[in-house]
Amino acid sequence: MIRPLRAEDAPALYAAVQDSVESLSYWFPWCSPGYSLADAQARVARCTVTWKRGTEYGFGIFDAGGGMLLGMVGLSDLHDVRRSANLGYWVGERHRGRGVARRAASMAAAFAFEELGLLRLELVMLPHNAASRRVAERLGAVFEEEIDGRLVFQGKPAAALVYALSRNQ
């Protein structure tokens, strides 16, 4: 299940990041061995604020019982005129390879299309991120193009693959 993060989720977010800090820190600049409970609390607070403003929608991915945080999925870079957003996700190491990211991304996409009235979601990833590519393809997203310099990876401009998911797919 996915749901907006709440203040009491900060310890679970901290634990999920710590369990996967080595692999997550490769992909995400916000993740490092020094990631702290205060960082998790700040992330939850930021998600709460952006949710209320309607500028980003961050969800925790939880197990079926709702207790264990498995990762996050979210909608960012919302564009009112194009009615589009970016769809991103990460899943803790222990929970990868079981379809968690695909199911969570599908739920976030349904929210985007049904609740927000968006028409298009972009999934943007580094070419060597095979796991994210599999998630995009299993969601039914269509590969559109590779764009030089679309992402910043480890402090440097990097090429990115762009997949798109449409409301009418």
PyMOL commands that place a pseudoatom at each C-alpha (Angstrom):
pseudoatom trace, name=CA, resn=MET, resi=1, chain=A, elem=C, hetatm=0, pos=[0.000, 0.000, 0.000]
pseudoatom trace, name=CA, resn=ILE, resi=2, chain=A, elem=C, hetatm=0, pos=[1.040, 3.599, -0.432]
pseudoatom trace, name=CA, resn=ARG, resi=3, chain=A, elem=C, hetatm=0, pos=[0.038, 6.592, 1.656]
pseudoatom trace, name=CA, resn=PRO, resi=4, chain=A, elem=C, hetatm=0, pos=[1.324, 10.059, 2.495]
pseudoatom trace, name=CA, resn=LEU, resi=5, chain=A, elem=C, hetatm=0, pos=[4.042, 10.035, 5.119]
pseudoatom trace, name=CA, resn=ARG, resi=6, chain=A, elem=C, hetatm=0, pos=[3.169, 11.155, 8.648]
pseudoatom trace, name=CA, resn=ALA, resi=7, chain=A, elem=C, hetatm=0, pos=[5.451, 12.488, 11.374]
pseudoatom trace, name=CA, resn=GLU, resi=8, chain=A, elem=C, hetatm=0, pos=[5.429, 9.129, 13.152]
pseudoatom trace, name=CA, resn=ASP, resi=9, chain=A, elem=C, hetatm=0, pos=[6.862, 7.479, 9.986]
pseudoatom trace, name=CA, resn=ALA, resi=10, chain=A, elem=C, hetatm=0, pos=[10.232, 9.238, 10.342]
pseudoatom trace, name=CA, resn=PRO, resi=11, chain=A, elem=C, hetatm=0, pos=[11.860, 6.390, 12.342]
pseudoatom trace, name=CA, resn=ALA, resi=12, chain=A, elem=C, hetatm=0, pos=[10.664, 3.843, 9.749]
pseudoatom trace, name=CA, resn=LEU, resi=13, chain=A, elem=C, hetatm=0, pos=[12.006, 6.022, 6.924]
pseudoatom trace, name=CA, resn=TYR, resi=14, chain=A, elem=C, hetatm=0, pos=[15.316, 6.365, 8.742]
pseudoatom trace, name=CA, resn=ALA, resi=15, chain=A, elem=C, hetatm=0, pos=[15.515, 2.574, 9.213]
pseudoatom trace, name=CA, resn=ALA, resi=16, chain=A, elem=C, hetatm=0, pos=[14.641, 1.880, 5.551]
pseudoatom trace, name=CA, resn=VAL, resi=17, chain=A, elem=C, hetatm=0, pos=[17.324, 4.269, 4.328]
pseudoatom trace, name=CA, resn=GLN, resi=18, chain=A, elem=C, hetatm=0, pos=[19.925, 2.900, 6.751]
pseudoatom trace, name=CA, resn=ASP, resi=19, chain=A, elem=C, hetatm=0, pos=[19.185, -0.668, 5.616]
pseudoatom trace, name=CA, resn=SER, resi=20, chain=A, elem=C, hetatm=0, pos=[19.998, 0.332, 2.037]
pseudoatom trace, name=CA, resn=VAL, resi=21, chain=A, elem=C, hetatm=0, pos=[22.353, 3.274, 2.455]
pseudoatom trace, name=CA, resn=GLU, resi=22, chain=A, elem=C, hetatm=0, pos=[25.141, 1.700, 0.409]
pseudoatom trace, name=CA, resn=SER, resi=23, chain=A, elem=C, hetatm=0, pos=[23.038, 1.132, -2.706]
pseudoatom trace, name=CA, resn=LEU, resi=24, chain=A, elem=C, hetatm=0, pos=[20.827, 4.226, -2.347]
pseudoatom trace, name=CA, resn=SER, resi=25, chain=A, elem=C, hetatm=0, pos=[23.803, 6.548, -1.925]
pseudoatom trace, name=CA, resn=TYR, resi=26, chain=A, elem=C, hetatm=0, pos=[25.032, 5.506, -5.367]
pseudoatom trace, name=CA, resn=TRP, resi=27, chain=A, elem=C, hetatm=0, pos=[21.852, 6.880, -6.982]
pseudoatom trace, name=CA, resn=PHE, resi=28, chain=A, elem=C, hetatm=0, pos=[20.692, 9.682, -4.681]
pseudoatom trace, name=CA, resn=PRO, resi=29, chain=A, elem=C, hetatm=0, pos=[22.742, 12.632, -3.421]
pseudoatom trace, name=CA, resn=TRP, resi=30, chain=A, elem=C, hetatm=0, pos=[20.512, 13.019, -0.342]
pseudoatom trace, name=CA, resn=CYS, resi=31, chain=A, elem=C, hetatm=0, pos=[21.544, 9.583, 0.904]
pseudoatom trace, name=CA, resn=SER, resi=32, chain=A, elem=C, hetatm=0, pos=[24.863, 9.065, 2.671]
pseudoatom trace, name=CA, resn=PRO, resi=33, chain=A, elem=C, hetatm=0, pos=[26.246, 7.028, 5.572]
pseudoatom trace, name=CA, resn=GLY, resi=34, chain=A, elem=C, hetatm=0, pos=[25.576, 10.109, 7.708]
pseudoatom trace, name=CA, resn=TYR, resi=35, chain=A, elem=C, hetatm=0, pos=[21.823, 10.044, 6.981]
pseudoatom trace, name=CA, resn=SER, resi=36, chain=A, elem=C, hetatm=0, pos=[20.180, 10.666, 10.349]
pseudoatom trace, name=CA, resn=LEU, resi=37, chain=A, elem=C, hetatm=0, pos=[16.817, 10.484, 12.049]
pseudoatom trace, name=CA, resn=ALA, resi=38, chain=A, elem=C, hetatm=0, pos=[16.739, 14.296, 11.801]
pseudoatom trace, name=CA, resn=ASP, resi=39, chain=A, elem=C, hetatm=0, pos=[17.168, 13.958, 8.015]
pseudoatom trace, name=CA, resn=ALA, resi=40, chain=A, elem=C, hetatm=0, pos=[14.228, 11.546, 7.900]
pseudoatom trace, name=CA, resn=GLN, resi=41, chain=A, elem=C, hetatm=0, pos=[12.130, 13.891, 10.040]
pseudoatom trace, name=CA, resn=ALA, resi=42, chain=A, elem=C, hetatm=0, pos=[12.971, 16.792, 7.702]
pseudoatom trace, name=CA, resn=ARG, resi=43, chain=A, elem=C, hetatm=0, pos=[12.045, 14.667, 4.670]
pseudoatom trace, name=CA, resn=VAL, resi=44, chain=A, elem=C, hetatm=0, pos=[8.676, 13.759, 6.183]
pseudoatom trace, name=CA, resn=ALA, resi=45, chain=A, elem=C, hetatm=0, pos=[8.028, 17.415, 7.083]
pseudoatom trace, name=CA, resn=ARG, resi=46, chain=A, elem=C, hetatm=0, pos=[8.926, 18.501, 3.547]
pseudoatom trace, name=CA, resn=CYS, resi=47, chain=A, elem=C, hetatm=0, pos=[6.612, 15.865, 2.067]
pseudoatom trace, name=CA, resn=THR, resi=48, chain=A, elem=C, hetatm=0, pos=[3.786, 17.112, 4.287]
pseudoatom trace, name=CA, resn=VAL, resi=49, chain=A, elem=C, hetatm=0, pos=[4.318, 20.731, 3.205]
pseudoatom trace, name=CA, resn=THR, resi=50, chain=A, elem=C, hetatm=0, pos=[4.604, 19.981, -0.519]
pseudoatom trace, name=CA, resn=TRP, resi=51, chain=A, elem=C, hetatm=0, pos=[1.541, 17.716, -0.345]
pseudoatom trace, name=CA, resn=LYS, resi=52, chain=A, elem=C, hetatm=0, pos=[-0.522, 20.535, 1.209]
pseudoatom trace, name=CA, resn=ARG, resi=53, chain=A, elem=C, hetatm=0, pos=[0.758, 22.996, -1.402]
pseudoatom trace, name=CA, resn=GLY, resi=54, chain=A, elem=C, hetatm=0, pos=[0.064, 20.554, -4.226]
pseudoatom trace, name=CA, resn=THR, resi=55, chain=A, elem=C, hetatm=0, pos=[3.613, 20.880, -5.568]
pseudoatom trace, name=CA, resn=GLU, resi=56, chain=A, elem=C, hetatm=0, pos=[4.786, 17.311, -4.893]
pseudoatom trace, name=CA, resn=TYR, resi=57, chain=A, elem=C, hetatm=0, pos=[3.145, 14.135, -3.669]
pseudoatom trace, name=CA, resn=GLY, resi=58, chain=A, elem=C, hetatm=0, pos=[5.435, 11.805, -1.746]
pseudoatom trace, name=CA, resn=PHE, resi=59, chain=A, elem=C, hetatm=0, pos=[4.104, 8.464, -0.572]
pseudoatom trace, name=CA, resn=GLY, resi=60, chain=A, elem=C, hetatm=0, pos=[5.596, 5.881, 1.708]
pseudoatom trace, name=CA, resn=ILE, resi=61, chain=A, elem=C, hetatm=0, pos=[5.432, 2.353, 0.343]
pseudoatom trace, name=CA, resn=PHE, resi=62, chain=A, elem=C, hetatm=0, pos=[4.284, 0.049, 3.144]
pseudoatom trace, name=CA, resn=ASP, resi=63, chain=A, elem=C, hetatm=0, pos=[3.835, -3.692, 3.467]
pseudoatom trace, name=CA, resn=ALA, resi=64, chain=A, elem=C, hetatm=0, pos=[0.288, -5.045, 3.356]
pseudoatom trace, name=CA, resn=GLY, resi=65, chain=A, elem=C, hetatm=0, pos=[-0.087, -4.663, 7.127]
pseudoatom trace, name=CA, resn=GLY, resi=66, chain=A, elem=C, hetatm=0, pos=[0.923, -1.024, 6.870]
pseudoatom trace, name=CA, resn=GLY, resi=67, chain=A, elem=C, hetatm=0, pos=[3.701, -1.280, 9.408]
pseudoatom trace, name=CA, resn=MET, resi=68, chain=A, elem=C, hetatm=0, pos=[6.992, -1.684, 7.563]
pseudoatom trace, name=CA, resn=LEU, resi=69, chain=A, elem=C, hetatm=0, pos=[8.167, 1.063, 5.227]
pseudoatom trace, name=CA, resn=LEU, resi=70, chain=A, elem=C, hetatm=0, pos=[9.585, -0.555, 2.081]
pseudoatom trace, name=CA, resn=GLY, resi=71, chain=A, elem=C, hetatm=0, pos=[10.528, 2.593, 0.164]
pseudoatom trace, name=CA, resn=MET, resi=72, chain=A, elem=C, hetatm=0, pos=[9.005, 5.683, -1.383]
pseudoatom trace, name=CA, resn=VAL, resi=73, chain=A, elem=C, hetatm=0, pos=[7.189, 6.664, -4.546]
pseudoatom trace, name=CA, resn=GLY, resi=74, chain=A, elem=C, hetatm=0, pos=[6.275, 10.152, -5.582]
pseudoatom trace, name=CA, resn=LEU, resi=75, chain=A, elem=C, hetatm=0, pos=[5.116, 12.697, -8.091]
pseudoatom trace, name=CA, resn=SER, resi=76, chain=A, elem=C, hetatm=0, pos=[7.285, 15.767, -8.616]
pseudoatom trace, name=CA, resn=ASP, resi=77, chain=A, elem=C, hetatm=0, pos=[7.883, 18.473, -11.207]
pseudoatom trace, name=CA, resn=LEU, resi=78, chain=A, elem=C, hetatm=0, pos=[4.157, 18.971, -11.670]
pseudoatom trace, name=CA, resn=HIS, resi=79, chain=A, elem=C, hetatm=0, pos=[3.295, 21.085, -14.691]
pseudoatom trace, name=CA, resn=ASP, resi=80, chain=A, elem=C, hetatm=0, pos=[-0.173, 22.652, -14.620]
pseudoatom trace, name=CA, resn=VAL, resi=81, chain=A, elem=C, hetatm=0, pos=[-0.391, 23.573, -18.301]
pseudoatom trace, name=CA, resn=ARG, resi=82, chain=A, elem=C, hetatm=0, pos=[0.797, 20.203, -19.638]
pseudoatom trace, name=CA, resn=ARG, resi=83, chain=A, elem=C, hetatm=0, pos=[-0.951, 18.382, -16.758]
pseudoatom trace, name=CA, resn=SER, resi=84, chain=A, elem=C, hetatm=0, pos=[2.113, 16.218, -16.288]
pseudoatom trace, name=CA, resn=ALA, resi=85, chain=A, elem=C, hetatm=0, pos=[4.553, 15.154, -13.572]
pseudoatom trace, name=CA, resn=ASN, resi=86, chain=A, elem=C, hetatm=0, pos=[7.633, 13.069, -12.940]
pseudoatom trace, name=CA, resn=LEU, resi=87, chain=A, elem=C, hetatm=0, pos=[7.095, 9.660, -11.316]
pseudoatom trace, name=CA, resn=GLY, resi=88, chain=A, elem=C, hetatm=0, pos=[9.984, 8.430, -9.165]
pseudoatom trace, name=CA, resn=TYR, resi=89, chain=A, elem=C, hetatm=0, pos=[10.542, 5.595, -6.708]
pseudoatom trace, name=CA, resn=TRP, resi=90, chain=A, elem=C, hetatm=0, pos=[13.029, 3.709, -4.601]
pseudoatom trace, name=CA, resn=VAL, resi=91, chain=A, elem=C, hetatm=0, pos=[12.718, 0.453, -2.684]
pseudoatom trace, name=CA, resn=GLY, resi=92, chain=A, elem=C, hetatm=0, pos=[14.919, -0.868, 0.096]
pseudoatom trace, name=CA, resn=GLU, resi=93, chain=A, elem=C, hetatm=0, pos=[17.392, -3.619, -0.793]
pseudoatom trace, name=CA, resn=ARG, resi=94, chain=A, elem=C, hetatm=0, pos=[15.575, -6.363, 1.118]
pseudoatom trace, name=CA, resn=HIS, resi=95, chain=A, elem=C, hetatm=0, pos=[12.377, -5.731, -0.816]
pseudoatom trace, name=CA, resn=ARG, resi=96, chain=A, elem=C, hetatm=0, pos=[13.701, -5.462, -4.374]
pseudoatom trace, name=CA, resn=GLY, resi=97, chain=A, elem=C, hetatm=0, pos=[12.922, -7.948, -7.111]
pseudoatom trace, name=CA, resn=ARG, resi=98, chain=A, elem=C, hetatm=0, pos=[9.405, -8.692, -5.869]
pseudoatom trace, name=CA, resn=GLY, resi=99, chain=A, elem=C, hetatm=0, pos=[7.390, -6.150, -7.872]
pseudoatom trace, name=CA, resn=VAL, resi=100, chain=A, elem=C, hetatm=0, pos=[7.099, -3.665, -5.007]
pseudoatom trace, name=CA, resn=ALA, resi=101, chain=A, elem=C, hetatm=0, pos=[8.250, -0.668, -7.068]
pseudoatom trace, name=CA, resn=ARG, resi=102, chain=A, elem=C, hetatm=0, pos=[5.993, -1.552, -9.988]
pseudoatom trace, name=CA, resn=ARG, resi=103, chain=A, elem=C, hetatm=0, pos=[2.914, -1.957, -7.795]
pseudoatom trace, name=CA, resn=ALA, resi=104, chain=A, elem=C, hetatm=0, pos=[3.642, 1.246, -5.869]
pseudoatom trace, name=CA, resn=ALA, resi=105, chain=A, elem=C, hetatm=0, pos=[4.324, 3.197, -9.073]
pseudoatom trace, name=CA, resn=SER, resi=106, chain=A, elem=C, hetatm=0, pos=[1.065, 1.876, -10.533]
pseudoatom trace, name=CA, resn=MET, resi=107, chain=A, elem=C, hetatm=0, pos=[-0.844, 3.115, -7.470]
pseudoatom trace, name=CA, resn=ALA, resi=108, chain=A, elem=C, hetatm=0, pos=[0.860, 6.524, -7.641]
pseudoatom trace, name=CA, resn=ALA, resi=109, chain=A, elem=C, hetatm=0, pos=[0.035, 6.721, -11.373]
pseudoatom trace, name=CA, resn=ALA, resi=110, chain=A, elem=C, hetatm=0, pos=[-3.623, 5.933, -10.648]
pseudoatom trace, name=CA, resn=PHE, resi=111, chain=A, elem=C, hetatm=0, pos=[-3.640, 8.748, -8.070]
pseudoatom trace, name=CA, resn=ALA, resi=112, chain=A, elem=C, hetatm=0, pos=[-2.040, 11.112, -10.605]
pseudoatom trace, name=CA, resn=PHE, resi=113, chain=A, elem=C, hetatm=0, pos=[-4.537, 10.322, -13.350]
pseudoatom trace, name=CA, resn=GLU, resi=114, chain=A, elem=C, hetatm=0, pos=[-7.707, 9.856, -11.286]
pseudoatom trace, name=CA, resn=GLU, resi=115, chain=A, elem=C, hetatm=0, pos=[-7.275, 12.287, -8.377]
pseudoatom trace, name=CA, resn=LEU, resi=116, chain=A, elem=C, hetatm=0, pos=[-5.074, 14.999, -9.885]
pseudoatom trace, name=CA, resn=GLY, resi=117, chain=A, elem=C, hetatm=0, pos=[-6.377, 14.793, -13.446]
pseudoatom trace, name=CA, resn=LEU, resi=118, chain=A, elem=C, hetatm=0, pos=[-2.890, 14.555, -14.930]
pseudoatom trace, name=CA, resn=LEU, resi=119, chain=A, elem=C, hetatm=0, pos=[-2.517, 13.338, -18.500]
pseudoatom trace, name=CA, resn=ARG, resi=120, chain=A, elem=C, hetatm=0, pos=[1.155, 12.301, -18.620]
pseudoatom trace, name=CA, resn=LEU, resi=121, chain=A, elem=C, hetatm=0, pos=[3.806, 10.958, -16.283]
pseudoatom trace, name=CA, resn=GLU, resi=122, chain=A, elem=C, hetatm=0, pos=[7.488, 10.877, -17.113]
pseudoatom trace, name=CA, resn=LEU, resi=123, chain=A, elem=C, hetatm=0, pos=[9.877, 8.331, -15.657]
pseudoatom trace, name=CA, resn=VAL, resi=124, chain=A, elem=C, hetatm=0, pos=[13.407, 9.658, -16.066]
pseudoatom trace, name=CA, resn=MET, resi=125, chain=A, elem=C, hetatm=0, pos=[16.388, 7.449, -15.262]
pseudoatom trace, name=CA, resn=LEU, resi=126, chain=A, elem=C, hetatm=0, pos=[20.046, 6.877, -15.908]
pseudoatom trace, name=CA, resn=PRO, resi=127, chain=A, elem=C, hetatm=0, pos=[20.697, 4.486, -18.798]
pseudoatom trace, name=CA, resn=HIS, resi=128, chain=A, elem=C, hetatm=0, pos=[22.497, 1.999, -16.552]
pseudoatom trace, name=CA, resn=ASN, resi=129, chain=A, elem=C, hetatm=0, pos=[19.637, 1.797, -14.026]
pseudoatom trace, name=CA, resn=ALA, resi=130, chain=A, elem=C, hetatm=0, pos=[18.295, -1.520, -15.281]
pseudoatom trace, name=CA, resn=ALA, resi=131, chain=A, elem=C, hetatm=0, pos=[15.905, -1.974, -12.347]
pseudoatom trace, name=CA, resn=SER, resi=132, chain=A, elem=C, hetatm=0, pos=[14.150, 1.350, -13.011]
pseudoatom trace, name=CA, resn=ARG, resi=133, chain=A, elem=C, hetatm=0, pos=[13.948, 0.538, -16.697]
pseudoatom trace, name=CA, resn=ARG, resi=134, chain=A, elem=C, hetatm=0, pos=[12.238, -2.775, -15.886]
pseudoatom trace, name=CA, resn=VAL, resi=135, chain=A, elem=C, hetatm=0, pos=[9.744, -0.991, -13.618]
pseudoatom trace, name=CA, resn=ALA, resi=136, chain=A, elem=C, hetatm=0, pos=[8.915, 1.543, -16.346]
pseudoatom trace, name=CA, resn=GLU, resi=137, chain=A, elem=C, hetatm=0, pos=[8.484, -1.153, -18.980]
pseudoatom trace, name=CA, resn=ARG, resi=138, chain=A, elem=C, hetatm=0, pos=[6.341, -3.363, -16.725]
pseudoatom trace, name=CA, resn=LEU, resi=139, chain=A, elem=C, hetatm=0, pos=[4.130, -0.353, -15.995]
pseudoatom trace, name=CA, resn=GLY, resi=140, chain=A, elem=C, hetatm=0, pos=[3.548, -0.023, -19.721]
pseudoatom trace, name=CA, resn=ALA, resi=141, chain=A, elem=C, hetatm=0, pos=[5.487, 3.223, -20.036]
pseudoatom trace, name=CA, resn=VAL, resi=142, chain=A, elem=C, hetatm=0, pos=[6.793, 3.929, -23.523]
pseudoatom trace, name=CA, resn=PHE, resi=143, chain=A, elem=C, hetatm=0, pos=[10.454, 4.753, -24.125]
pseudoatom trace, name=CA, resn=GLU, resi=144, chain=A, elem=C, hetatm=0, pos=[10.645, 8.138, -25.845]
pseudoatom trace, name=CA, resn=GLU, resi=145, chain=A, elem=C, hetatm=0, pos=[14.241, 9.335, -25.940]
pseudoatom trace, name=CA, resn=GLU, resi=146, chain=A, elem=C, hetatm=0, pos=[17.655, 9.648, -24.371]
pseudoatom trace, name=CA, resn=ILE, resi=147, chain=A, elem=C, hetatm=0, pos=[18.595, 13.208, -23.474]
pseudoatom trace, name=CA, resn=ASP, resi=148, chain=A, elem=C, hetatm=0, pos=[22.166, 14.315, -22.738]
pseudoatom trace, name=CA, resn=GLY, resi=149, chain=A, elem=C, hetatm=0, pos=[22.506, 16.285, -19.522]
pseudoatom trace, name=CA, resn=ARG, resi=150, chain=A, elem=C, hetatm=0, pos=[18.916, 15.694, -18.349]
pseudoatom trace, name=CA, resn=LEU, resi=151, chain=A, elem=C, hetatm=0, pos=[20.030, 14.494, -14.904]
pseudoatom trace, name=CA, resn=VAL, resi=152, chain=A, elem=C, hetatm=0, pos=[22.808, 15.296, -12.501]
pseudoatom trace, name=CA, resn=PHE, resi=153, chain=A, elem=C, hetatm=0, pos=[24.530, 12.101, -11.366]
pseudoatom trace, name=CA, resn=GLN, resi=154, chain=A, elem=C, hetatm=0, pos=[27.208, 12.186, -8.698]
pseudoatom trace, name=CA, resn=GLY, resi=155, chain=A, elem=C, hetatm=0, pos=[27.613, 15.915, -9.248]
pseudoatom trace, name=CA, resn=LYS, resi=156, chain=A, elem=C, hetatm=0, pos=[27.930, 15.852, -13.052]
pseudoatom trace, name=CA, resn=PRO, resi=157, chain=A, elem=C, hetatm=0, pos=[25.473, 16.258, -15.927]
pseudoatom trace, name=CA, resn=ALA, resi=158, chain=A, elem=C, hetatm=0, pos=[24.409, 12.854, -17.218]
pseudoatom trace, name=CA, resn=ALA, resi=159, chain=A, elem=C, hetatm=0, pos=[22.284, 11.422, -19.993]
pseudoatom trace, name=CA, resn=ALA, resi=160, chain=A, elem=C, hetatm=0, pos=[18.863, 10.131, -19.048]
pseudoatom trace, name=CA, resn=LEU, resi=161, chain=A, elem=C, hetatm=0, pos=[16.272, 7.856, -20.570]
pseudoatom trace, name=CA, resn=VAL, resi=162, chain=A, elem=C, hetatm=0, pos=[12.744, 9.251, -20.691]
pseudoatom trace, name=CA, resn=TYR, resi=163, chain=A, elem=C, hetatm=0, pos=[9.763, 6.929, -20.517]
pseudoatom trace, name=CA, resn=ALA, resi=164, chain=A, elem=C, hetatm=0, pos=[6.184, 8.203, -20.576]
pseudoatom trace, name=CA, resn=LEU, resi=165, chain=A, elem=C, hetatm=0, pos=[2.951, 6.876, -19.187]
pseudoatom trace, name=CA, resn=SER, resi=166, chain=A, elem=C, hetatm=0, pos=[-0.293, 8.382, -20.482]
pseudoatom trace, name=CA, resn=ARG, resi=167, chain=A, elem=C, hetatm=0, pos=[-3.692, 8.475, -18.920]
pseudoatom trace, name=CA, resn=ASN, resi=168, chain=A, elem=C, hetatm=0, pos=[-5.139, 6.758, -22.011]
pseudoatom trace, name=CA, resn=GLN, resi=169, chain=A, elem=C, hetatm=0, pos=[-2.635, 3.882, -22.165]
for i in range(1, 169): cmd.bond("trace and resi %d" % i, "trace and resi %d" % (i + 1))
show_as sticks, trace
zoom trace
